[in-house]
Amino acid sequence: MTQVSVELVVMTVQRSDLEVLLVRRPGNVWSLPSGPTYGSPLAVDAGRALREQTGIDGIRLEQLFSFDRDGDAEVAVSYLALIASDRHPLAPGAEIVEVRWFALNDLPTLATGHADAIAYGQARLRAKTAYAPIAVQLLPEAFTLRELQAVYEVVLGERLDTRNFRRDALAAGIVEEVGTARRPGPGRPARLYRSRGNDFAVAARERRIAGRIAQTPAPDTIPE
């Protein structure tokens, strides 16, 4: 009988890197937070595993993919989340030795198959820039357009044209001006914006931000 487990690809942006949350049980192998299912809805089981192993609770999870593990003996249902790490203190669970954020370009030795799940999660985040304002959930309530652009550049892994980004972000209606400004350095004060809470539904002529994803190849490890 095939066993079903859940695993969590939880990502954040820190220090200009896209990072993933990993746990280490006794031994030197790191893995995604993961655990068995208990007959509850899979999302409930996933939230339980994340809370018990890392201390993170109350975040939105999106089902990512189902991976075969241990041949056909196990199916791991992966969930994806993008969170602001500074709002979620880490607390290793009873069976967890250590829990840490790792940059995707500097991952340790991982449990079998978990690199594939991480690569798939990265590709999903990049694709979501086409239709969801994913960056605003990583920023404070008020932020500059440059800070918003910086998050998108980390997720996409490339630089964006500042003039086009500003025009398209405003045209998409995902942010509104707060009306105050701060001065990050020499020069004119930067205007502050906040999320309008709208879906990232943009017209075809306004999709330059999302269109950058078409030029970004997906990782080779993503399953067909």
C-alpha positions as CSV (number, residue, x, y, z in Angstrom):
1,M,0.0,0.0,0.0
2,T,1.4,3.4,-1.0
3,Q,2.1,5.7,1.9
4,V,1.2,9.4,1.6
5,S,3.3,12.1,3.3
6,V,3.5,15.9,3.2
7,E,6.5,18.1,2.7
8,L,6.8,21.9,2.7
9,V,8.8,24.2,0.5
10,V,8.8,27.4,2.5
11,M,10.8,30.3,0.9
12,T,11.7,33.8,1.8
13,V,13.9,36.6,0.4
14,Q,16.8,37.6,2.6
15,R,20.1,39.3,1.9
16,S,19.2,39.6,-1.8
17,D,18.8,35.8,-2.0
18,L,15.9,33.5,-2.4
19,E,16.1,31.1,0.6
20,V,14.4,27.9,1.6
21,L,13.6,26.6,5.1
22,L,15.3,23.3,6.0
23,V,15.4,21.1,9.1
24,R,18.0,18.7,10.4
25,R,17.1,15.6,12.3
26,P,19.8,13.6,14.1
27,G,22.6,13.2,11.5
28,N,24.0,15.5,8.9
29,V,21.3,15.3,6.2
30,W,19.0,18.3,5.8
31,S,15.5,18.0,4.5
32,L,12.3,19.9,3.9
33,P,9.9,20.0,6.9
34,S,7.8,16.9,6.3
35,G,5.7,14.3,8.0
36,P,3.1,11.6,7.7
37,T,-0.6,12.1,7.1
38,Y,-3.3,11.4,9.7
39,G,-6.5,11.2,7.7
40,S,-7.0,15.0,8.0
41,P,-7.1,17.2,4.9
42,L,-3.6,17.2,3.5
43,A,-3.2,21.0,4.0
44,V,-4.0,20.4,7.7
45,D,-1.4,17.7,8.0
46,A,1.2,19.9,6.2
47,G,0.5,22.8,8.6
48,R,0.9,20.5,11.6
49,A,4.2,19.2,10.3
50,L,5.5,22.8,9.7
51,R,4.3,24.0,13.1
52,E,5.7,21.0,15.1
53,Q,9.1,21.0,13.4
54,T,9.8,24.7,12.8
55,G,7.5,26.7,15.1
56,I,6.0,28.5,12.0
57,D,2.2,28.6,12.1
58,G,-0.7,30.3,10.5
59,I,0.7,30.8,7.0
60,R,-1.0,30.3,3.7
61,L,0.0,27.0,1.9
62,E,-0.4,26.2,-1.8
63,Q,-0.3,22.7,-3.0
64,L,2.7,22.3,-5.3
65,F,3.2,18.8,-6.7
66,S,3.1,15.1,-5.8
67,F,6.4,13.3,-6.0
68,D,7.1,9.6,-5.9
69,R,9.4,8.7,-3.1
70,D,11.2,5.4,-2.4
71,G,10.2,4.0,-5.7
72,D,6.4,3.7,-5.7
73,A,6.2,3.0,-2.0
74,E,5.5,6.6,-1.0
75,V,3.9,9.7,-2.5
76,A,5.0,13.0,-1.0
77,V,2.5,15.9,-1.5
78,S,4.5,19.1,-1.5
79,Y,3.2,22.5,-0.4
80,L,4.6,25.9,-1.2
81,A,4.7,29.1,0.9
82,L,6.5,32.4,0.5
83,I,6.8,34.3,3.8
84,A,8.6,37.2,5.5
85,S,11.2,35.4,7.6
86,D,11.4,38.2,10.2
87,R,7.8,37.7,11.1
88,H,8.1,34.0,11.9
89,P,10.7,33.1,14.6
90,L,12.1,29.6,14.2
91,A,11.7,27.0,17.0
92,P,13.0,23.5,16.4
93,G,10.6,20.8,17.4
94,A,11.2,17.8,19.7
95,E,12.7,15.6,17.0
96,I,14.5,18.4,15.1
97,V,18.2,19.2,15.9
98,E,18.3,22.5,13.9
99,V,16.1,24.6,11.6
100,R,17.7,27.1,9.2
101,W,17.2,29.2,6.1
102,F,19.5,28.4,3.2
103,A,20.1,30.3,0.0
104,L,19.1,28.3,-3.0
105,N,22.6,28.6,-4.5
106,D,24.2,27.2,-1.3
107,L,22.2,24.2,-0.3
108,P,23.6,21.4,1.9
109,T,23.3,17.7,1.2
110,L,19.6,17.0,1.0
111,A,17.3,14.0,1.6
112,T,16.5,12.1,-1.6
113,G,14.1,14.0,-3.9
114,H,14.0,17.2,-1.9
115,A,16.2,19.1,-4.3
116,D,13.5,18.4,-7.0
117,A,10.8,19.8,-4.8
118,I,12.8,23.0,-4.1
119,A,13.5,23.5,-7.9
120,Y,9.8,23.0,-8.6
121,G,8.9,25.5,-5.9
122,Q,11.3,28.1,-7.3
123,A,9.8,27.7,-10.8
124,R,6.3,28.0,-9.4
125,L,7.2,31.3,-7.7
126,R,8.7,32.6,-10.9
127,A,5.5,31.7,-12.8
128,K,3.3,33.3,-10.1
129,T,4.9,36.7,-10.8
130,A,2.7,36.7,-13.9
131,Y,-0.6,36.8,-12.0
132,A,-0.1,37.4,-8.3
133,P,1.5,40.3,-6.3
134,I,3.8,37.9,-4.4
135,A,6.4,40.5,-3.5
136,V,4.1,42.7,-1.3
137,Q,3.8,39.9,1.4
138,L,7.5,40.1,2.0
139,L,7.6,43.9,2.6
140,P,6.5,46.2,5.4
141,E,3.1,47.9,5.2
142,A,4.7,50.9,3.5
143,F,7.5,50.4,0.9
144,T,9.1,52.0,-2.1
145,L,8.8,50.8,-5.6
146,R,12.5,50.1,-5.6
147,E,12.1,47.7,-2.7
148,L,9.2,46.1,-4.5
149,Q,11.3,45.7,-7.7
150,A,14.2,44.3,-5.7
151,V,12.0,41.4,-4.4
152,Y,10.9,40.6,-8.0
153,E,14.5,40.6,-9.2
154,V,15.5,38.1,-6.5
155,V,12.6,35.8,-7.4
156,L,13.2,36.0,-11.1
157,G,17.0,35.9,-10.8
158,E,17.6,38.9,-13.1
159,R,17.6,42.7,-13.2
160,L,14.5,44.5,-14.4
161,D,14.3,47.8,-16.2
162,T,13.3,50.3,-13.5
163,R,11.2,52.6,-15.7
164,N,9.2,49.8,-17.1
165,F,8.7,48.2,-13.7
166,R,7.5,51.4,-12.2
167,R,5.0,52.0,-15.0
168,D,3.7,48.4,-15.0
169,A,3.4,48.1,-11.3
170,L,1.3,51.2,-11.1
171,A,-0.8,50.3,-14.2
172,A,-1.5,46.9,-12.7
173,G,-3.2,48.5,-9.7
174,I,-1.6,46.3,-7.1
175,V,-0.2,49.3,-5.1
176,E,-1.4,52.7,-4.1
177,E,0.6,55.7,-2.9
178,V,0.6,56.3,0.9
179,G,1.3,60.0,0.6
180,T,4.4,60.1,2.7
181,A,8.0,59.7,1.7
182,R,11.4,58.8,3.2
183,R,14.9,59.6,2.1
184,P,17.0,56.5,1.7
185,G,20.1,58.5,0.8
186,P,21.1,61.6,-1.2
187,G,18.6,62.8,-3.7
188,R,14.9,63.2,-3.8
189,P,12.8,61.4,-1.1
190,A,11.3,58.1,-2.3
191,R,7.5,57.8,-2.4
192,L,5.9,55.1,-0.2
193,Y,3.3,52.7,-1.4
194,R,1.1,49.9,0.1
195,S,-0.6,46.9,-1.3
196,R,-4.2,47.4,-2.6
197,G,-4.9,43.7,-2.0
198,N,-5.9,43.3,-5.6
199,D,-5.2,40.3,-7.8
200,F,-2.4,40.8,-10.3
201,A,-4.7,41.0,-13.3
202,V,-2.9,43.0,-15.9
203,A,-3.7,43.6,-19.5
204,A,-1.5,42.0,-22.2
205,R,0.2,45.4,-22.9
206,E,1.1,45.7,-19.2
207,R,2.7,42.3,-18.7
208,R,6.3,43.3,-19.0
209,I,7.0,42.3,-15.4
210,A,5.5,38.9,-15.9
211,G,6.8,38.6,-19.4
212,R,10.4,38.4,-18.1
213,I,9.6,34.9,-16.8
214,A,9.4,33.7,-20.4
215,Q,13.1,34.4,-20.8
216,T,14.0,32.6,-17.6
217,P,14.6,28.9,-18.1
218,A,13.2,26.5,-15.5
219,P,15.6,24.3,-13.5
220,D,16.5,21.0,-15.3
221,T,15.4,19.1,-12.2
222,I,11.7,19.9,-12.5
223,P,9.7,16.8,-13.4
224,E,7.6,16.7,-16.5
